Amino acid sequence: MRRMPGLSSLIEVFEPIDSNATCGMALDRFLDAPHCDLLVTVEAGRPAGVVVRGAVRAHDAARPIGDLTSRPLTIEADADLEEACALVLDHAEPVAGLVVVRDQRYVGVVSVRSLLRARKPAESGGDRRFLDLISHEIRSPMNGVVAVAELLQRQPLTADAHAFVRTILESSQATLRALNDALDLSQAEFGQLALQPSSVFLRDVMDGVQECWQARAAADGVTLLVAYDGEPDLNATLDAGRMRQVFDKLIEAAIADGAGGAVEASLRAVRAPGGLKLEGRVRGGGGGLAALHLAEALATPAKGPAQDDISAGLGLALCQRILSRMGGSLRVDDNVGAGATIAFELEAPETVAPAAESLGEVQGPRGAAHILVVDDNATNRMVAEALCEMFDCTSECAEDGVEAVEAARTGRFDLILMDIRMPRMDGVEAARAIRAIPGPAGVVPIIALTANADPEDAKTYIESGMHSVVEKPIKPERLLQAINAALPGAPDRSAAAA
């Protein structure tokens, strides 16, 4: 295998700063070097810590620089780009760059920005790790845009302003969907596409499809017909999220080419000797996506009826990979007249439906709660605080795990909302430190707020002492449910306060 180019051309040499220096000296260095993302503190020529641009503020000028430094992430000077990208991706916390060393002595730094520029997609091919790196750089700010737009939607705005906010939200969500598709497709190519099967009512899957797409179809002048054909209480074990993802991609392609006509989406379920046989269909009446062109898009993501349909080809190719992973298959048939019908088949075990439980409307928090919001991103803190206020809770903020632990020691919080990736001390380390605090302050419920909520990551968060996990961008209903579940004793406190 061809070795990737080395780091030598990316190394930037900024004079290190003594570990006994003040923050004011570091701030002067950043002002003198506008392209410097991080400074390295050294002891006897060896890296001792790093301080990131933006971490030092004017009011910190007299503080020792050691108060703001974090452990350096080092790499040997003769390493290649592949090793550098892997080191950044495998690190639990976000980093601004790597410290380059030779014989354990400081050589220079390589910024993540430089790695992204140097690692051309053509060189990485289908390398999933490169897409992961891009995802990390794009997802956080886009999640912030989505969260703020959703908050704005709840404000009293003019009709024009609501339309602008809706456009921001739809465009941001489309960007995130495209990013997710690319990551999923890359994982599928490496045989690493994750499935999370669970017991689900098939009727509920189609109800969710209709709820998601009805308004979008109407806005585009398309009549959407969604149907479920099967016994109303059939329950199957499958990954409902992946099945919804398949329907979403097929409906999105059909609506985009609907030409003001009708789009039909259906799921048929019948009992078979091995369990349940499922057949899904999406029929579009537009003439641009003929069966031949769809077949090309399914075969190769970059192919489609035209350059403008590359995004559709990405989604359709992903559908094929998902269904293959679920043991199913997909086919495309020409309609009589115009358009095409995309159908898929798969089998799933039938499961005994759990006893129906009426959840009712989501109620407010069980008693007023004082919440600590921990996040290094100002936009995320603002969103979480606004949601706390919406839930009639009070809140305070901390910007990293170190501040969170110190705030938790006071014992004045009923609950903590904890980001995971933060400088100085990440959320997992902070949770463990809080659990080590003696007395009531050490058992305060902690809810993880993170974009990394896959099962393995969630297991790590729970094992560290957290109560539950809420995925970013934060959905108000989901956060409220998690808060209610984490505060079973809140009614007693409320009664006592009364």
Beta strands, then each sheet from edge to edge (+ up, - down):
strand 1: 17-18
strand 2: 38-43
strand 3: 46-52
strand 4: 74-76
strand 5: 97-102
strand 6: 105-111
strand 7: 198-201
strand 8: 223-229
strand 9: 235-238
strand 10: 262-272
strand 11: 275-284
strand 12: 329-334
strand 13: 340-348
strand 14: 370-374
strand 15: 394-398
strand 16: 415-419
strand 17: 446-450
strand 18: 468-471
sheet 1: 1+ 2+ 3-
sheet 2: 4+ 5+ 6-
sheet 3: 7+ 9-
sheet 4: 8+ 10+ 11- 13+ 12-
sheet 5: 15+ 14+ 16+ 17+ 18+
end
